[in-house]
Amino acid sequence: MKTIKILSLLCVVLLVSSCKQNNWLDWKTQNELWLEQNTQREGVITTPTGLQYKCIFAGHPTSARPDDAKMVEIQYSGKLINGYQFDASDEYVGYVNSFVAGFSEGLKKMNEFGIYEFYIPYDLGYGIDGTGTEGTSSYIPPYSTLIFYVELKDVL
């Protein structure tokens, strides 16, 4: 009898975990389709790595462009494909190489005072694990495309 209860409990645990995995696979598919459709939007450029970006304002063509060793001052907001805003800052200073790969790649394409949108696939963002604690405002689920509106205020 004890063995049957343990096996029943194990089946329930496996069933629940597989349902959650299927939810993430649905979310992954939604994000992949969104990115595929986004390539059709006017002005969206896709890099060889899969980063998509759109230049809203090019900035000053003769101004500085950041590289990995530089610090930048930026203003940004980040959201998911469902419109959920997970982060924003009016003034953030950090090294270019301290951001997720897609964000760093996008920053290096910008001139100072430029304004861009980055569309970052999960493999250049927070990957298959996501980040944060589920239920908090900064939680980013696994397989999430990150959409950032970024203003490059200064290259330091």
N, C-alpha and C positions, 0 to 999 in steps of 0.2 A: 504494500500500500504506500509506504514511504517513497519507494522508487517511482511509482506512478505520479505522485504529487510533484516530485522533483522534475520528472520528465515533462509534466504539464506546465510547470513554471518555466522551464527552459524553453519550451515551445512558444509560450506567451512572450517571453523576452525576445526571442528571435523574430517573431512576427512583428512586434512593435518596432524593433530596430530596423527591420527591412522596410517597413512602411515609411519610416523617417528617411531612410536612404532613397526610396523612390520619390519622396517629396523633393529632395535635393536634386535628383536627376531631372525632375520636371522643371525645377528652377534653372538648372544648368541649360536645359533645352530652350527655355524662354529667353535666357540671356544670349545664347548663341544665335537664335533667330533675330533678336533685337539688333545685335551687332551686324548680322548679315543685311538686314533692312537698312541699317544706318549708313552702310556704304553707298546707298543710292541717294542720300541727301546731298544737296548742292554744297560744294565746298569741303566735304569730308575727304580727308586723305588717309590712306592706310599704309603704314610702314611695313617693312619685311617681317618685323617681330609680331605684327598684329595690332599694335597700337593704332587707334584712329584718333584724328584730331581735326579741329576746324579753327582757322584763324579768324577771329572776329575783328581784331585791330592789330596790325603788324608791329606797332611800336616804331621806334626810330631806327631806320636801317643801318645807321652808323654807330648805334649804341652797343653796349656790351651784350654778349651772349654768354650765358653761364656754362660752365663745364663741371665735372664731378667734384673738383677741388674747391669750387666757389660756394659761398653762402649767398642765399637770395632772401629778399624780403618779398613776400607775396600776400595777396588777398585771395581767398578761395572759398568755394562752397562745394561740397561733395554730396551726391545723391545716388540712389540706385535706379534701375530702369522703371520701377513702379512709382517713382517720384519721391520716395522716402529720403529726406535729407538726414544724413548721418553725421555731418560735420560741417563747420564753417568757421572762418577766422577773418577778421578785418585786417589783422597784421600778424604774420607769422614769419619768423626768421629761422632758417635751417640750411644745412649743407644739401646740395643737389643730390648727392649720393645717399642721403638719409631717408629718402622717400621710397615707396614701392617702385619697382622697376619701370612700369609704364609712366608714372608721374615724372620720374627723373628723366626718362627719354623725352617726354613732352617738353619739359622745362628747357632742355638743351636746344630745342628748335625755336625758342622764343627770343626776340630781342627785348631789351629793357623797355618797359612801359607797354609791352604787348598784352593782348587779351586773347586767350584761347579757350577752347573747350577740349578736354581730353575724354576719350571713351576707351577705358582700359579693360581689356578682357581679364578674366579671373586669373589666368596664368601669369599675367604681368602685374597683378594686384595682390589679393590676399589668398589666392589659390583655392584648393579643395577643402581647406579647413576654415576659411573665413577668419574673422578676428572679433574679439570682444566677448561679452557675456550675453547670451540670448535673453531678451527682455529688457535690455538697457538701450538707451538712445543711440549709443555709438556702435551697436552690434552690426556686423556685416556678415551675412550668411555665406556659407560655402558657395563657390561657383559664381560669385556676384561680379557683374560688370560695374565698374566705378565710373561715374560721370562727374567730371570736375570742371567748374568754371574758374579760370585762373587769371589773375592780373599780376604780371611781374613788375613790381614796384621798383626794385633796385637789385643790382648785382654787386655784392660786397667783396 
